Amino acid sequence: MAENSKILWTHHTINFWWGCAKVSDACTHCYAEGQDAHYYPEGGVNPSRTGPAKPSHWGPNAPRLLRVGPAIREAMRYQRQAEKEGARFRAFTNSMADFFEDRRDLDEARLQALEAIRRTPNLDWLLLTKRPERVIALLNRVRDAIELEGGSGNQALRIWIDGWLEGKPSANVWLGTTCENQEWTDRRLADLLKVPAAVRFLSVEPMLGEVQLKGDLAGLHWVIAGGESGPHARPMQAAWARTLRDQCAAAGIPFIFKQWGEFCAPSQLPEEALVIWDANENAAGNPDLNRPMRFGKKVTGRFLDGVEHEAYPVPNLLLAAAGQTIF
């Protein structure tokens, strides 16, 4: 779908830094941590000789790998391309980190990243965090840093952040949080809804339990759901995905079902895969077709009850409907 991302719901991924610390159940088998261990093993140790590699940039005390310069250049290149084509691109930031991890050593990188976001109006920046309770405080910290340095260098960014905090968010800022089960939905959704954003979204991936969306959902604009992949994946039940799909339909919220992941009930397999499995591998005779089984991500696909769900929000319309200024 994109030049540099295989993720269904984005065109590009742009990472201003690598590294994070685990905070909830969704983090248990973090794909980004695994990639960090592969490309940057701790101490540069060859994992083939010493066993599984350890990541260099994961954990509360590990340094983060900064790549602000390359990320800005990528962003500006995509902005020029979008302007030339008269298009908009979605940019997932940071796929290898958490944009709102509260670390002082990330403050300058965060400031520069926000300036890049401000300067690229043709990119819709998807800021997905597991720390929505820290968003407002960290935006204020960036603003305060600009005030302290004085001068005119970042005043346009200060004005832009002021607008965001005052309820006039830029149309190209999409803010999301991960809600893998009911516990973390109850904790994070309320915090997400406190932050102004052109688009607020939930990533229910990996989906580890049923999720009920409670309260006033007028400020929630998009939901993404999917099962877990990888060797240690945990299965997702079809009933969980159905329940979330139906809640989104009732509330008029665009919904994406990204994938089943490693596990899938035979009844949810794409028709061709079901026929092959039934003919070649079903030796048990009359199995439970609704029990998740490990088929592998390449086989399970992303049909939910025979339908591919892939709907997106339109931020300008959402802001206009809310009577908010678009800039």
C-alpha positions in Angstrom: 0.0 0.0 0.0 2.9 2.4 0.7 6.4 3.2 -0.1 7.8 2.1 3.2 5.0 0.5 5.3 3.1 -2.8 5.2 0.7 -1.6 7.8 -2.8 -1.5 6.3 -4.0 1.8 7.7 -1.0 4.0 7.0 1.0 5.1 3.9 4.3 5.7 5.6 6.0 5.1 9.0 8.3 7.8 10.3 10.3 7.3 13.5 12.0 10.1 15.2 13.5 7.7 17.7 13.6 4.0 18.5 12.9 2.5 21.9 10.3 2.3 24.7 9.4 0.6 28.0 6.6 -1.9 28.4 3.5 -0.6 30.2 0.6 -3.1 29.6 -0.5 -6.5 28.3 -0.2 -5.4 24.7 3.5 -4.9 25.2 4.3 -8.5 26.2 5.4 -9.6 22.7 6.3 -6.2 21.3 7.3 -6.5 17.6 9.3 -3.3 17.8 11.4 -4.7 20.7 12.1 -7.7 18.6 13.2 -5.6 15.7 15.5 -3.6 18.0 17.1 -6.8 19.3 17.6 -7.9 15.7 19.2 -4.7 14.4 20.8 -3.4 17.6 21.5 -6.3 19.9 22.8 -5.3 23.3 26.5 -4.9 23.2 26.5 -5.8 19.5 26.5 -9.5 20.4 25.8 -11.9 17.6 22.6 -13.8 18.8 23.5 -16.9 16.7 26.4 -17.5 19.1 25.0 -16.5 22.4 21.3 -17.3 22.3 18.4 -14.8 21.9 19.6 -11.2 21.4 18.6 -8.5 23.9 17.4 -5.1 22.6 19.6 -2.1 23.1 16.9 0.6 23.4 14.2 -1.1 25.4 13.4 -0.6 29.1 13.1 2.4 31.4 16.8 2.8 31.8 18.0 2.1 28.2 19.0 4.9 25.9 16.7 5.8 23.0 18.1 5.7 19.5 17.5 9.2 18.1 17.0 9.7 14.3 15.4 13.1 14.1 17.3 14.3 11.1 16.5 11.4 8.8 12.9 11.5 10.0 12.5 15.2 9.2 14.0 14.6 5.7 11.6 11.7 5.1 8.6 13.9 6.2 9.6 16.7 3.9 10.0 14.3 1.0 6.6 12.9 1.5 5.1 16.4 1.9 6.6 17.5 -1.4 5.3 14.3 -3.1 1.8 14.9 -1.6 1.8 18.5 -2.8 2.9 17.4 -6.3 0.2 14.7 -6.5 -2.5 16.8 -4.8 -2.8 14.0 -2.2 -2.8 13.4 1.5 -0.6 10.6 3.1 -1.1 9.0 6.5 2.2 8.9 8.5 2.3 6.5 11.5 4.6 8.1 14.2 6.5 6.5 16.0 6.0 2.8 15.0 9.2 1.9 16.9 8.6 4.0 20.0 5.9 6.0 21.9 5.7 9.6 21.0 4.5 10.5 24.5 6.9 8.5 26.6 7.7 10.9 29.4 11.5 11.2 29.3 13.5 14.5 29.5 16.1 13.1 27.0 13.3 13.0 24.4 12.1 16.6 24.9 14.2 18.2 22.2 13.4 15.4 19.7 9.7 15.8 20.5 9.9 19.5 19.9 11.6 19.0 16.5 9.1 16.3 15.6 6.2 18.6 16.3 7.7 21.3 14.2 8.0 18.8 11.3 4.3 17.9 11.8 3.4 21.6 11.8 5.3 22.1 8.5 3.7 19.2 6.7 0.0 19.9 6.3 -0.4 17.3 3.6 0.6 14.5 6.0 -1.9 13.2 8.5 0.2 12.2 11.4 -1.1 9.2 13.4 0.3 9.6 16.9 -0.5 6.3 18.6 0.4 6.1 22.4 -0.1 3.9 25.3 0.3 7.0 27.5 -2.6 9.3 26.7 -2.6 10.7 30.2 0.8 12.4 29.4 -0.2 14.1 26.2 -1.3 17.5 27.5 1.6 17.7 30.0 4.2 17.0 27.4 2.7 19.4 24.9 2.8 22.1 27.7 6.5 21.1 28.4 7.4 21.7 24.7 5.6 25.0 24.8 7.3 26.0 28.1 10.7 25.2 26.5 10.0 27.5 23.6 9.1 30.3 26.1 12.3 29.8 28.0 14.5 29.9 25.0 12.9 33.2 23.8 13.6 34.7 20.4 11.5 34.1 17.3 12.9 30.7 16.3 10.0 28.4 17.4 7.3 31.0 18.0 5.2 29.6 15.1 5.3 26.2 16.8 4.3 27.8 20.1 1.3 29.4 18.5 0.4 26.0 16.9 0.6 24.2 20.2 -1.4 26.9 21.9 -4.1 26.4 19.3 -4.1 22.7 19.9 -4.3 23.0 23.7 -7.1 25.6 23.4 -9.3 23.2 21.4 -8.2 24.3 17.9 -6.2 21.3 16.7 -4.5 21.1 13.4 -6.4 19.0 10.9 -3.3 16.8 10.3 -3.0 15.5 13.9 -4.7 12.2 14.5 -4.3 11.0 18.1 -4.8 7.4 19.1 -4.3 5.0 22.0 -4.0 1.3 22.3 -6.8 -0.5 24.2 -6.2 -4.2 24.1 -8.8 -5.3 26.6 -11.5 -3.8 28.8 -9.2 -2.8 31.6 -7.0 -0.7 29.4 -10.0 0.7 27.4 -11.5 1.9 30.7 -8.2 3.5 31.7 -7.1 5.1 28.4 -10.2 6.1 26.5 -11.3 8.8 29.0 -7.8 10.3 28.9 -7.7 10.3 25.1 -11.1 12.1 24.9 -9.6 14.9 27.0 -7.1 15.9 24.3 -8.2 18.0 21.4 -7.5 16.3 18.0 -8.9 16.3 14.5 -9.2 12.5 14.8 -9.2 10.4 17.9 -8.8 6.7 17.4 -8.4 3.4 19.2 -6.1 0.6 18.2 -7.5 -2.5 19.7 -4.6 -4.6 18.6 -3.6 -7.1 19.7 -7.2 -7.7 20.8 -6.9 -9.7 24.0 -10.4 -9.6 25.3 -13.9 -8.2 24.6 -14.1 -4.4 24.6 -17.1 -2.4 25.4 -17.0 1.3 24.4 -18.7 3.1 27.3 -20.0 6.7 27.7 -20.3 9.5 25.1 -18.5 8.4 22.0 -19.0 11.6 20.0 -15.3 12.4 20.3 -14.1 9.0 19.1 -13.7 9.0 15.3 -12.0 5.7 14.3 -11.4 2.2 15.6 -8.8 -0.3 14.4 -8.9 -3.9 15.6 -6.8 -7.0 15.0 -5.3 -10.2 16.4 -1.7 -10.8 17.4 1.0 -12.3 15.2 4.3 -13.8 15.9 5.5 -17.0 17.5 4.0 -16.2 20.9 0.7 -14.8 19.7 -2.4 -15.1 21.8 -5.7 -16.0 20.1 -8.5 -13.6 19.5 -12.2 -14.8 19.6 -14.5 -13.9 16.7 -17.1 -12.8 19.2 -14.8 -10.1 20.5 -14.2 -8.7 17.0 -18.0 -8.9 16.2 -19.0 -7.0 19.3 -16.6 -4.2 18.6 -17.6 -4.0 14.9 -21.3 -3.8 15.9 -20.7 -1.1 18.4 -18.8 1.0 15.8 -21.6 0.5 13.3 -24.2 1.6 15.9 -22.2 4.7 16.8 -21.3 5.6 13.2 -17.5 5.2 13.9 -15.4 4.0 10.9 -13.9 0.6 11.6 -11.0 -1.4 10.3 -10.4 -5.0 10.9 -6.8 -5.3 10.2 -6.0 -9.0 10.6 -6.7 -12.2 12.5 -3.1 -12.8 13.1 -1.7 -16.2 13.9 -5.0 -17.6 15.1 -8.4 -17.9 13.4 -11.5 -20.0 13.7 -11.8 -22.2 10.6 -15.2 -20.6 10.0 -13.5 -17.2 9.5 -10.9 -18.4 7.0 -11.0 -17.1 3.5 -13.0 -19.6 1.4 -10.0 -20.9 -0.5 -8.0 -21.5 2.7 -11.0 -23.2 4.3 -11.4 -25.6 1.4 -7.7 -26.5 1.5 -7.7 -27.0 5.2 -10.9 -29.1 5.1 -9.6 -31.3 2.4 -6.0 -31.8 3.5 -5.7 -31.2 7.2 -9.0 -31.8 8.9 -8.5 -35.3 10.0 -10.5 -35.0 13.3 -13.8 -35.2 11.5 -16.4 -32.5 12.6 -14.2 -30.1 14.6 -15.4 -27.0 16.3 -15.3 -24.5 13.4 -15.6 -21.6 15.8 -12.6 -22.5 17.9 -9.4 -20.4 17.1 -6.6 -22.5 15.6 -3.1 -21.5 14.6 -3.0 -21.3 10.8 -0.4 -18.4 10.5 -0.9 -14.8 9.5 -0.5 -15.4 5.8 -3.4 -17.9 5.8 -5.9 -16.3 8.2 -6.4 -13.1 6.3 -8.7 -10.3 7.4 -12.3 -11.3 6.6 -14.7 -10.9 9.5 -17.8 -12.9 8.8 -16.9 -12.8 5.1 -16.4 -9.1 4.9 -13.3 -6.9 4.8 -13.8 -3.8 6.9 -11.6 -0.8 6.0 -13.2 2.6 6.7 -11.4 5.9 7.4 -12.4 9.2 9.0 -12.4 12.5 7.2 -10.7 15.1 9.6 -11.8 18.3 7.9 -15.5 17.3 8.1 -15.1 16.2 11.7 -13.6 19.5 12.7 -16.1 21.6 10.7 -19.0 19.6 12.3 -17.6 20.4 15.8 -17.3 24.1 14.9 -13.5 24.1 15.3 -11.0 26.1 13.4 -9.0 24.2 10.8 -5.4 25.3 10.3 
